[in-house]
Amino acid sequence: MKQDRHLTIALDAMGGDQGPEIVVPGTALAAARHPELRFLLVGDRSRIAPLLERHPKLRERAEIRHTEVAVAMDARPSQALRQGRGKSSMWLAIDAVRQGDADAAVSAGNTGALMAMARFILKTLPGISRPAIAALWPTLRSESIVLDVGATIGADAAQLVEFAVMGEAMARCLLGLEKPTVGLLNVGVEEIKGVEQVKEAGRILRDSRLPIEYAGFIEGDDIGKGTVDVVVTEGFTGNIALKTAEGTAKQLTSYLRLVLSRTLLSRLGALLAAGAFRALKDRMDPRKHNGGVFLGLDGIVVKSHGGTDALGFATAIDMAVEMVRTGLVAKIRTDVELMTGLLKEPDAARLNLTEVGS
């Protein structure tokens, strides 16, 4: 396992809604948490350097790689590849991982462009047909891994099985669980419910000898309950679930603020319960769960929310560091090789995995 003194994180300094104005102070926060970490800030030197001057301790451990080309937040992935290939801050940050100059890349930029570039530069691991974006989700029990939250729209059964294997590996790395439980998100827990690809993926996970603690189908409300450690779904559903949860958290916060300021008595009650409300706000703070890991690539890339602040960006860096230190890519590679071997055994003929993925 690598230690922090060996790690360098490449940062797309121009990505996100505010670019270096958020990336640099966020990196400074991460630098304080990881004193031996080094950083490669990729972007416009004229914007990055003055911000670094405000953080002398970070400046000593950061290198700037200059480029004036940045991927627009609304750019199509194909357009970003064509115009930013070899010269955009996003491309150069990812390429630093491929070249071995960095151990991971973090960007708050355009998600589609980031995924397209990461797949093009780093390639997918052998045995992985499509990558997935995995998010850390706060639950009533603790935290869960949810994937895919936007990379693969309409995943088939074979890809859902791959997601289960990758998500289980991430849960072991990030959550420290020896044998995480895995569930498939569905419209009901009964085996007869759901679309065919979800039912088929459930059958494969149930009937194969994969070393996964498969818990069966789960429903939408099970995500927040923490019914399982890993929630597997395809990107369309996962992204909607993620955005719905984020919107609901903001809605509840607005409701509470409105209700607790309505009367003198309610304001007094809010004052008395201020500690509890601070704890609730802290628990629901999306900045502390910021960062989606691109699973299935031959390298680590973390996507930060484009509209986050410095604290949120620092959290995304923290996630990248943890994924490197715990050997996520190596674990996924090993698990996928095991999965491929098991599903090629005679019993797998009955599972028709080849036909499912075709």
C-alpha positions as a printed Julia matrix, in Angstrom:
358×3 Matrix{Float64}:
   0.0     0.0     0.0
   1.29    3.43   -0.93
   1.75    6.09    1.7
   1.05    9.8     1.33
   4.75   10.68    0.93
   4.73    8.93   -2.46
   1.53   10.5    -3.77
   0.98   13.26   -6.28
  -2.53   14.36   -7.26
  -3.08   16.05  -10.63
  -5.79   18.71  -10.55
  -7.75   20.18  -13.42
  -7.45   23.71  -12.07
  -9.75   25.19  -14.73
 -12.66   22.8   -14.17
 -15.89   23.63  -12.36
 -18.04   26.72  -12.16
 -15.26   28.92  -10.71
 -12.03   27.17  -11.69
  -8.83   28.1    -9.79
 -10.72   30.34   -7.36
 -12.16   27.16   -5.8
  -9.54   24.58   -6.8
  -6.55   26.34   -5.19
  -8.08   27.0    -1.74
  -9.61   23.52   -1.82
  -6.2    22.06   -2.55
  -4.77   24.07    0.36
  -7.29   22.44    2.69
  -6.35   19.0     1.39
  -2.66   19.84    1.75
  -3.18   20.62    5.42
  -4.84   17.2     5.9
  -2.08   15.36    4.01
   1.19   17.13    4.89
   3.39   15.01    2.61
   1.12   15.09   -0.45
   2.25   16.88   -3.61
   0.05   18.49   -6.24
   0.17   19.13   -9.96
  -2.06   22.08  -10.83
  -2.89   22.14  -14.54
  -4.23   25.35  -16.02
  -3.63   29.02  -16.71
  -0.55   30.1   -14.74
  -1.67   33.75  -14.71
  -4.78   32.77  -12.72
  -3.27   30.01  -10.57
  -0.01   31.62   -9.42
  -1.54   34.68   -7.63
  -3.89   32.35   -5.73
  -0.98   30.12   -4.71
   0.78   33.15   -3.24
  -1.96   33.25   -0.59
  -1.08   29.7     0.47
   2.7    29.55    0.93
   2.69   26.04    2.43
   0.83   24.71   -0.58
   3.06   26.65   -2.99
   6.08   24.71   -1.72
   4.43   21.4    -2.66
   2.66   22.36   -5.88
   3.77   22.47   -9.49
   1.9    24.42  -12.17
   1.62   22.99  -15.67
   0.51   25.82  -17.87
  -2.23   25.67  -20.46
  -4.79   28.27  -21.44
  -7.18   25.7   -22.93
 -10.12   24.72  -20.73
 -13.1    22.45  -21.44
 -16.39   24.36  -21.27
 -18.95   23.04  -18.8
 -21.54   22.74  -21.58
 -19.25   21.22  -24.22
 -20.26   17.94  -25.84
 -17.86   15.07  -25.02
 -16.95   14.65  -28.71
 -16.29   18.38  -29.02
 -14.16   18.38  -25.87
 -12.1    15.46  -27.17
 -11.58   17.09  -30.52
 -10.72   20.57  -29.27
  -9.0    19.73  -25.99
  -7.01   16.67  -26.98
  -3.43   16.98  -25.8
  -3.74   20.57  -24.6
  -6.71   21.19  -22.26
  -6.26   21.28  -18.49
  -8.59   18.3   -18.15
  -6.69   16.21  -20.7
  -3.26   17.05  -19.24
  -4.37   16.24  -15.67
  -5.58   12.79  -16.72
  -2.54   12.21  -18.93
  -0.29   12.9   -15.95
  -1.75    9.73  -14.41
  -1.06    7.73  -17.57
   2.52    8.99  -17.71
   3.13    8.18  -14.05
   3.62   11.82  -13.04
   0.54   11.62  -10.8
  -1.24    8.87   -8.9
  -4.75   10.23   -9.46
  -6.57   13.07  -11.2
  -9.37   15.24   -9.81
 -11.61   17.54  -11.84
 -14.78   19.53  -11.22
 -15.27   19.96  -14.94
 -17.75   18.69  -17.52
 -18.68   15.12  -16.51
 -19.24   13.77  -20.02
 -15.99   15.24  -21.28
 -14.09   13.95  -18.26
 -15.38   10.42  -18.78
 -14.67   10.51  -22.51
 -11.12   11.73  -21.99
 -10.45    9.33  -19.12
 -11.59    6.36  -21.2
  -9.54    7.5   -24.17
  -6.36    8.16  -22.19
  -6.41    5.5   -19.46
  -8.52    2.81  -21.16
 -10.79    0.4   -19.3
  -9.42   -2.55  -17.36
  -9.49   -5.96  -19.09
 -12.92   -7.53  -18.6
 -14.71   -4.21  -18.08
 -16.96   -3.16  -20.96
 -18.1     0.19  -19.58
 -16.9     2.3   -16.63
 -19.2     3.56  -13.89
 -19.31    6.59  -11.63
 -19.58    5.61   -7.98
 -20.75    8.04   -5.29
 -20.52    7.92   -1.52
 -24.04    8.17   -0.07
 -24.87    9.1     3.57
 -27.37    6.68    5.14
 -29.1     6.07    8.45
 -26.56    3.35    9.2
 -23.4     5.04    7.96
 -22.47    5.37    4.28
 -23.04    3.34    1.14
 -21.56    3.19   -2.35
 -24.03    3.88   -5.17
 -23.17    3.2    -8.82
 -23.65    4.03  -11.62
 -24.71    7.67  -11.14
 -24.33    8.86  -14.71
 -21.67    7.17  -16.84
 -23.55    4.32  -18.54
 -27.15    4.95  -19.55
 -29.17    1.77  -20.03
 -26.59   -0.76  -18.78
 -27.26   -4.38  -19.67
 -27.17   -7.33  -17.25
 -23.5    -8.14  -17.8
 -22.53   -4.52  -17.13
 -24.63   -4.44  -13.96
 -22.72   -7.51  -12.75
 -19.46   -5.68  -13.51
 -20.73   -2.69  -11.53
 -21.48   -5.0    -8.59
 -17.93   -6.37   -8.64
 -16.37   -2.9    -8.88
 -18.66   -1.37   -6.25
 -17.9    -4.2    -3.84
 -14.17   -3.59   -4.3
 -14.61    0.14   -3.67
 -16.63   -0.54   -0.51
 -13.81   -2.69    0.82
 -11.33    0.11    0.08
 -13.3     3.15    1.2
 -15.58    1.75    3.9
 -13.14   -0.81    5.26
 -15.65   -3.65    5.05
 -14.43   -7.23    4.72
 -17.53   -8.46    2.88
 -19.88   -5.63    1.83
 -23.48   -6.44    0.97
 -24.63   -5.67   -2.58
 -28.16   -4.95   -3.79
 -29.71   -4.22   -7.19
 -31.99   -1.18   -7.3
 -35.41   -2.21   -8.6
 -39.09   -1.25   -8.5
 -39.76   -4.01   -5.97
 -37.98   -6.73   -4.03
 -39.85   -9.58   -5.74
 -37.85  -11.48   -8.35
 -40.62  -11.17  -10.95
 -40.51   -7.35  -10.89
 -38.37   -5.0   -12.93
 -36.95   -4.72  -16.41
 -35.34   -7.77  -17.96
 -31.72   -6.64  -17.63
 -32.12   -6.06  -13.89
 -33.83   -9.42  -13.38
 -31.13  -11.16  -15.42
 -28.34   -9.45  -13.46
 -30.01  -10.56  -10.25
 -30.12  -14.15  -11.49
 -26.42  -14.07  -12.4
 -25.42  -12.65   -9.03
 -27.64  -15.13   -7.2
 -26.72  -18.29   -9.12
 -23.01  -17.77   -9.83
 -20.24  -18.51   -7.37
 -18.97  -14.93   -7.31
 -17.57  -14.03   -3.85
 -20.15  -11.29   -3.41
 -22.62  -10.97   -0.55
 -25.61  -10.43   -2.82
 -28.67   -9.23   -0.87
 -31.14   -9.25   -3.76
 -33.33   -6.43   -5.04
 -33.78   -3.24   -3.05
 -36.11   -0.27   -3.55
 -35.44    3.47   -3.65
 -36.09    4.08    0.04
 -33.53    1.41    0.94
 -30.71    3.66   -0.29
 -31.12    6.18    2.54
 -31.82    3.42    5.05
 -28.46    1.85    4.33
 -30.05   -1.55    3.7
 -26.97   -2.61    1.73
 -23.4    -1.34    1.49
 -23.37   -1.2    -2.32
 -26.34   -0.12   -4.46
 -26.09   -1.1    -8.13
 -28.12    0.52  -10.89
 -27.65    1.94  -14.38
 -26.58    5.53  -14.97
 -29.93    7.08  -15.89
 -31.7     5.88  -12.75
 -28.67    6.46  -10.55
 -28.21   10.05  -11.64
 -31.88   10.86  -11.08
 -31.71    9.26   -7.61
 -28.62   11.31   -6.76
 -30.06   14.63   -7.95
 -33.38   13.88   -6.22
 -31.62   13.23   -2.93
 -29.59   16.43   -3.23
 -32.73   18.43   -4.02
 -34.66   16.86   -1.14
 -31.89   17.76    1.32
 -32.02   21.4     0.17
 -35.82   21.37    0.35
 -35.82   20.07    3.94
 -33.26   22.69    4.94
 -35.42   25.46    3.47
 -38.53   24.08    5.2
 -36.78   23.99    8.56
 -35.44   27.52    8.16
 -38.91   28.8     7.25
 -40.75   27.02   10.06
 -38.2    27.86   12.74
 -38.27   31.58   11.96
 -42.05   31.96   11.73
 -42.85   32.95   15.33
 -41.02   34.16   18.43
 -41.65   30.81   20.11
 -40.3    28.82   17.17
 -37.22   31.05   17.04
 -36.66   30.39   20.74
 -37.03   26.67   20.13
 -34.54   26.86   17.29
 -32.08   28.62   19.59
 -32.42   25.9    22.21
 -31.99   23.17   19.6
 -29.15   24.93   17.77
 -26.65   22.17   18.58
 -28.89   19.46   17.19
 -29.55   21.45   14.04
 -25.83   22.01   13.51
 -25.26   18.27   13.83
 -28.04   17.6    11.31
 -26.66   20.14    8.87
 -23.21   18.65    9.19
 -24.52   15.14    8.57
 -26.42   16.22    5.45
 -23.69   18.51    4.1
 -23.13   17.37    0.48
 -19.63   18.86    0.52
 -18.54   16.14    2.92
 -19.63   13.43    0.48
 -18.4    15.16   -2.67
 -16.57   13.16   -5.29
 -17.56   10.46   -7.74
 -14.95    7.83   -8.58
 -14.69    6.6   -12.17
 -14.53    2.84  -11.69
 -13.26    0.42  -14.33
 -10.42    2.58  -15.67
  -6.74    1.7   -15.54
  -6.11    4.64  -13.26
  -7.95    6.77  -10.71
 -10.04    9.76  -11.73
 -12.38   11.54   -9.31
 -15.15   13.89  -10.42
 -15.97   16.74   -8.07
 -19.31   18.52   -8.24
 -18.89   21.53  -10.52
 -20.62   23.92   -8.13
 -18.9    22.87   -4.92
 -16.79   25.15   -2.73
 -13.25   24.71   -1.42
 -14.32   22.28    1.32
 -16.14   20.11   -1.19
 -13.18   20.07   -3.57
 -10.88   19.09   -0.72
 -13.2    16.16    0.01
 -12.87   14.99   -3.6
  -9.08   15.09   -3.21
  -9.39   13.1     0.02
 -11.32   10.43   -1.87
  -8.68   10.25   -4.6
  -5.95    9.83   -1.98
  -7.85    7.05   -0.23
  -8.47    5.2    -3.5
  -4.75    5.27   -4.31
  -3.59    4.29   -0.85
  -5.96    1.33   -0.63
  -5.06    0.02   -4.09
  -8.5     0.31   -5.68
  -7.42   -0.35   -9.27
  -5.46   -3.47   -8.3
  -8.41   -4.81   -6.28
 -10.82   -4.28   -9.16
  -8.39   -5.89  -11.61
  -8.07   -8.97   -9.39
 -11.81   -9.21   -8.75
 -12.68   -8.87  -12.44
 -10.18  -11.59  -13.36
 -11.81  -13.84  -10.75
 -15.28  -12.97  -12.04
 -14.28  -13.71  -15.62
 -12.82  -17.07  -14.6
 -15.85  -18.12  -12.57
 -18.32  -17.13  -15.26
 -16.41  -19.2   -17.82
 -16.79  -22.38  -15.78
 -19.3   -25.05  -16.92
 -22.01  -23.79  -14.57
 -21.82  -20.41  -16.3
 -23.2   -21.85  -19.5
 -26.57  -21.93  -17.82
 -26.23  -18.2   -17.01
 -25.92  -17.2   -20.68
 -23.7   -14.26  -19.76
 -22.27  -14.13  -23.28
 -25.7   -13.74  -24.78
 -26.67  -11.22  -22.1
 -23.74   -8.93  -22.94
 -24.12   -9.2   -26.71
